[in-house]
Amino acid sequence: MALRSMTGFARADGGGDIVRWAWELRSVNGKGLDVRVRLPAGFDRLEPEVRKRCAARLTRGNIQVALSTSAGTEGQRLTINEDVLATVLDAMERIGKKLAVQPPTLDGILALRGVVEVEDRVADEATRETLDAEVLAGLDAALDGLVAMREREGTAIGRVLALRLDEMAELTDDAEASPARAPETIRTRLAEQIATLLDAAPALDPDRLYQEAVILATKADIREELDRLHAHIAAARDLLARGGPVGRRLDFLAQEFGREVNTLCAKSNDRALTAIGLDMKAVVDQMREQIQNLE
């Protein structure tokens, strides 16, 4: 199953002699699924089905669904209301006898409200049901387009995230191989620090100092953090390979990455190891930016 982003756009249109219609779908990032539907007058009956079909195809994102319609060549029929026209003409004749005014023009008379009536050709239930089915089929086509666009963008994001995970794995290996973690290096550094303390305060108990040094060295060990980073990298790669709506899980993993990297930096007492930790932070931030776009 492909990864999907939460951003996309799609359009589908169609219709016939009676009604022309067009769907436009837009989606942006969102914590959950929020579908906002805008339908023209007379099509409100479709909203529950529109929401149902969107929820069946999408799991996250702020979705704007808009339907626009226009009358086809036979969608509406113009008729003259003879009674209203007769009343208007009679009134104009009486006014003309009392006032010296120009006689009314044909276009002026036809522009009067009620003289010309628009008859809706979609009147019977069977025609309406056929139209509804056609319009909803258009929605399905628009959803197909939106999902396809989101999958294309999701695939591109997946490639970027795979590169970031490779960088994180390389940095984790660098931290594991750092000379600062070698027992000899740690022993030498601790011995130098203890010697400095004894020179400054000869009364301090050397045995006690060594015990405290061992405790500090144990607390400063980053073995746990490195193991968890390796595990998180494997889990993230598995989610990318699985695909589908995995954005929330990847977001959780990104938070875990950040937590382990922060702890690593806090424990580090070596410049080179700290530099590796800072590079890791930059990679984690880049991952988070990309993950925020995934469904």
Residue pairs with C-beta under 8 A, 6 or more apart in sequence:
1 242
1 243
1 244
2 151
2 154
2 155
2 243
2 244
3 151
3 154
3 155
3 157
3 158
3 240
3 243
3 244
3 246
3 294
3 295
4 147
4 150
4 151
4 153
4 154
4 244
4 245
4 294
4 295
5 150
5 153
5 154
5 157
5 293
5 294
5 295
6 27
6 28
6 29
6 30
6 60
6 61
6 150
6 247
6 293
6 294
6 295
7 27
7 28
7 29
7 61
7 150
7 153
7 293
8 25
8 26
8 27
8 146
8 147
8 149
8 150
8 153
9 24
9 25
9 26
9 27
9 146
9 149
10 23
10 24
10 25
10 142
10 143
10 144
10 145
10 146
10 148
10 149
11 22
11 23
11 24
11 25
11 142
11 145
12 22
12 23
12 138
12 139
12 141
12 142
12 145
13 20
13 21
13 22
13 23
13 138
14 20
14 21
14 134
14 138
15 21
15 69
15 72
15 134
16 72
17 72
17 73
17 74
17 75
18 71
18 72
18 74
18 75
18 121
18 122
18 127
18 131
19 69
19 70
19 71
19 72
19 75
19 122
19 131
20 69
20 70
20 71
20 72
20 75
21 67
21 68
21 69
21 70
21 134
21 135
21 138
22 67
22 68
22 69
22 138
23 65
23 66
23 67
23 138
23 139
23 141
23 142
24 64
24 65
24 66
24 68
24 142
25 63
25 64
25 65
25 66
25 142
25 143
25 145
25 146
26 63
26 64
27 58
27 61
27 62
27 63
27 64
27 146
27 150
28 61
28 62
29 61
29 62
29 292
29 293
30 60
30 61
30 62
31 60
32 60
33 54
33 55
33 58
33 59
33 60
33 61
33 63
34 61
34 62
34 63
35 50
35 51
35 54
35 55
35 58
35 63
35 65
36 62
36 63
36 64
36 65
37 47
37 50
37 51
37 65
37 66
38 64
38 65
38 66
38 67
39 46
39 47
39 50
39 67
40 67
40 68
40 69
43 67
43 69
43 135
45 132
46 67
46 132
46 135
46 136
49 136
50 65
50 136
50 139
53 136
53 139
53 140
53 143
54 63
54 65
54 143
57 143
57 146
57 147
58 143
58 146
58 147
58 295
59 245
59 295
60 245
60 247
60 248
60 295
61 295
65 139
67 135
67 139
74 121
75 120
75 121
75 122
76 118
76 119
76 120
76 121
77 118
77 119
77 121
78 116
78 117
78 118
78 119
79 116
79 117
79 119
80 115
80 116
80 117
81 114
81 115
81 116
81 117
84 112
84 114
84 115
85 109
85 115
88 109
88 112
88 115
89 109
92 103
92 104
95 101
96 103
109 115
110 116
121 127
122 128
122 131
150 295
153 293
154 243
154 294
154 295
157 290
157 293
157 294
158 240
158 243
160 290
161 236
161 240
161 250
161 287
161 290
161 291
162 237
162 240
164 283
164 286
164 287
164 290
165 233
165 236
165 237
165 240
165 287
167 283
168 229
168 233
168 257
168 280
168 283
168 284
168 287
169 230
169 233
171 276
171 279
171 280
171 283
172 226
172 229
172 230
172 233
172 280
174 276
175 181
175 222
175 226
175 264
175 273
175 276
175 277
175 280
176 226
178 270
178 272
178 273
178 276
179 185
179 272
180 186
180 268
180 269
180 270
180 272
180 273
181 222
181 273
186 217
189 269
190 213
190 216
190 217
193 213
194 206
194 209
194 210
194 213
197 204
197 209
198 204
198 206
198 209
219 267
220 267
220 268
220 269
221 267
222 263
222 264
222 267
222 268
222 273
225 260
225 261
225 263
225 264
225 267
226 264
228 256
228 260
229 257
229 260
229 261
229 264
232 253
232 256
232 257
232 260
235 253
236 250
236 253
239 246
239 249
239 250
239 253
240 246
240 250
245 295
246 294
247 291
247 292
247 293
247 294
247 295
250 291
250 294
251 288
251 291
251 292
254 284
254 287
254 288
254 291
257 280
257 284
257 287
258 281
258 284
258 288
261 277
261 280
261 281
261 284
262 281
264 273
264 277
264 280
265 274
265 277
265 278
265 281
268 274
268 277
